[in-house]
Amino acid sequence: MTLALTTIAPKSQGARDFLAKRRKQILIGGAWRNGASASWFETADPATGEILAELCEGTVADVDEAVASARTALSSTAWKGLTPSQRGKLLWKIAELIDTHADELAELETLDQGKSFRTSRFAEIPASAEQFRYFGGFCTKILGTTIPTSISYQPAGKQIFAYTTREPVGVVAAITPWNSPLLMAAMKLAPALAAGCTVVLKPAEETSLTALRLGELMLEAGLPDGVVNIVTGFGEVVGAALTAHPDVDKVAFTGSTEVGKMIVAAAAGNLKKLTLELGGKSPAIILPDADMTLAIDGVARGIFSNSGQVCVAASRVYAHRSVCDAVVDRLSKAASALRLGHGLDPATDLGPLVNRRQADRVAAYVAEGQAEGANIASGGTQSGECGTFYAPTVVTAVRSEMRLMREEIFGPVVAVTPFDDVEEALTYANDSPYGLAGSIWTKDLSCAHRLAAQVKAGTIWINCHSYFSPELPKGGHRQSGWGYENGALGLENYLETKTVCALI
Ligand code: ADP
């Protein structure tokens, strides 16, 4: 497939104004400035290769300053002195500003990352606002407890009064990936700010634009100086410096399992608290009685949305043998019906992958699988002026030991495998180092709930896939991560408990 792509200019004045200033500075202590090295790197539209902006290449010195600024802000009157209600209102104000600027943020996200405008504008940008709204509500509900104790060795006539208080964990390093840039940043910033923490955010080097625009909006909302600092740059420099920094208390990371393991090692120096949302290879089990229309539509969305660059992507489908051929056929038709194009073209269903390297990586996985005996039922082609497009692809005859079945591809590629009974489906589903998510498709809800208990994963969907909301905890079992984002559990990651035990 050859795609003729021309540059599509954003419609919103906000996006145009933002892009008109080509060099994007970093945010430290409430001020935008150049980095210490005064080096810049380009960020491009993955569909056309057009350079969108130049980003500041952050250094260790920039990280030191950003962390120092976050540390100062942590105990500043301007931040610590806010009442919980004031903090909550500030988060809601940020949510409002994201909503007001949704067209502009969506256009910037699509230009920078590639995803369809529909996905940016109607899913991810509003979901980012909802993060601030949801966690803003917690600010006035962060409570300690009073604890009746059984201590019996106090002096005669004295009593024990014991209680807990909750405190912000401190300075947080938030490190985000390139698949859903603004949403991933919001999922860390919102609970961190609700808890009273301060943050140094390092967005992915491929997709930093919306994080930088959010930085401007947060200042406009009235966020005190230094509460959120943003340092762009490369993972091995800025990310590594943050994760090893002795004055960072916690790292909130979403990205690959490989980098997650590096962060665990780097964080050991001062035993930083960690939340890690890592890779996945999520199974979808389709039982013979499933509503096929629902299942095909849900699985197709589950694997092809955002061109498969989704940590919970339904990349392994296990279909009962009696329906497997139909599943392959219908998924292939669904794949072929998706229109590839520039994300800002309203007719586009799927945009490019984030860059050529990622598209080549996806193509290499499929080629290797083919060489090992896998069949391509549909797709399997790379295209576009920059080679960044990869057709939604359905593969069969993928054996469990192949890398195509074991590793996270992060592309629109699904392997469909038949099973004969539920036990076999479970064995297949659990045959993975990952445990992020999975879905079960059946009308037999008793069977679905029994299976849900046995699939090793942090989220199980029944008759749906990739359903998210800020109130639903999201995290990985096995090598898919530590801790949970979203929900009350998501806030816990940013809080410490202090027990006060008094003799009175
Ligand atoms: P992906 O494969 O999805 O890009 P990565 O795990 O490579 O995921 O990257 C996710 C984030 O982690 C990015 O912001 C990247 O810059 C950052 N990163 C990469 N290497 C390191 C590292 N050694 N230490 C800390 N952060 C890193």
Residues whose N, C-alpha, C, O or C-beta is under 5 A from the ligand:
A	BS01	ADP	I175 T176 P177 K202 P203 A204 E205 G233 F234 G235 E236 G239 A240 T243 T254 G255 S256 V259 M262
